[in-house]
């Protein structure tokens, strides 16, 4: 994803928020990503490199461990943030009650043909740890949390093959609240190589998550 990564990094660089640290976790790439990152003149970027691929949860946990800021905003390598993203999400948290420890926003989903589908999120406070709420938040890109809360809940579950985002949301909502921002803050790329395309792994992950958290999954007829 070297070409898409370039767009992702640039979208972080263009954030309107006053102070943004960009951490890239290179999880054993073999496509020229390392060389590209070495070529960048970006003082506020740090790179964590793995010689071998360890998977999405390990990579994200490494990113959390490397972060120095008060907040962590996640972005997958094939997605981009709109310039307002960090500023809007931080403002949502800081303008809410103290038990609100993170925020998420609406997104535009773009497929390989350039077709755009808008995904809106429930606006306002969310404080119930239900599978319905966790799914409504959407994927991990363009979600923001206080770093200390991510550390307190143990970050991402490295034993789950997929839907680690849902598991994380449930862990946080079990003790805290999140806030939905009714604003399009990011663009998500939809393609066949996405991790969510492995339906068997997704189903197995949901089974483990429902058992772990004692939540029910609504079955579509």
C-alpha positions, 0 to 999 in steps of 0.5 A, spaced: 500 500 500 505 504 498 502 509 494 496 509 498 500 510 504 503 517 501 496 519 501 494 517 508 501 521 511 499 527 507 492 527 510 495 527 517 500 533 515 495 537 513 491 537 519 488 543 522 489 541 529 495 545 532 500 539 534 499 532 531 505 527 531 504 522 526 506 515 527 507 510 522 508 502 524 511 499 518 509 491 519 514 488 515 512 491 508 516 489 502 513 494 497 518 500 498 514 503 504 520 503 508 524 507 502 518 512 501 518 513 509 526 514 509 525 519 503 520 524 507 522 530 510 517 530 516 519 532 523 513 530 526 513 523 524 516 517 527 516 510 524 516 503 528 519 498 523 517 490 524 522 485 520 516 481 519 508 482 519 505 481 526 498 483 524 493 489 525 493 488 533 500 488 534 501 494 529 496 498 533 498 496 540 505 498 538 503 505 535 499 506 542 506 505 545 510 509 541 505 515 542 506 521 546 500 525 545 494 526 550 490 523 544 491 517 539 487 518 532 487 511 528 488 511 521 489 505 516 494 506 510 489 505 505 484 511 508 485 519 508 483 524 514 480 530 512 483 536 514 478 538 520 478 531 523 483 531 529 480 538 531 473 536 530 474 530 534 478 533 540 473 538 540 468 533 541 471 530 547 473 536 550 466 539 550 463 533 553 463 531 560 469 528 563 466 520 562 467 522 554 474 519 553 473 518 545 470 520 539 468 518 532 465 521 526 461 520 519 465 517 513 465 517 505 466 510 503 470 510 496 470 504 492 475 502 486 471 505 481 470 512 485 463 511 487 462 514 494 457 512 499 456 516 505 456 512 512 453 517 518 454 515 525 449 516 531 451 523 533 452 525 540 453 521 547 454 514 546 455 510 553 451 503 552 456 497 551 452 494 546 454 490 539 449 495 536 453 501 538 460 498 537 458 496 530 455 503 529 461 506 530 464 503 524 472 501 523 478 504 526 480 509 522 478 516 524 476 514 531 480 518 537 481 516 544 485 518 550 491 515 550 491 513 557 484 509 556 487 505 551 492 503 555 487 502 561 483 497 557 489 493 554 489 496 547 487 491 542 486 484 543 491 480 539 488 473 539 482 476 535 483 475 527 478 480 525 473 486 528 478 488 533 475 495 533 468 492 535 472 489 541 475 495 543 469 499 543 465 494 547 471 495 552 471 502 553 464 503 553 463 498 558 466 503 563 466 510 559 462 514 554 464 516 547 461 521 542 459 521 535 460 527 531 455 529 525 461 531 520 464 527 515 472 527 517 475 521 513 475 517 506 475 510 507 477 506 501 473 499 499 477 494 496 477 486 495 484 486 499 481 489 505 481 485 512 474 485 513 473 481 506 475 474 510 468 472 512 470 466 515 474 470 520 469 475 521 464 470 523 469 467 528 471 473 531 464 475 532 463 469 536 469 470 540 467 477 542 459 475 543 462 470 548 467 475 551 463 481 553 456 477 554 453 481 548 448 478 543 448 479 536 442 480 532 441 476 526 439 478 519 433 474 516 
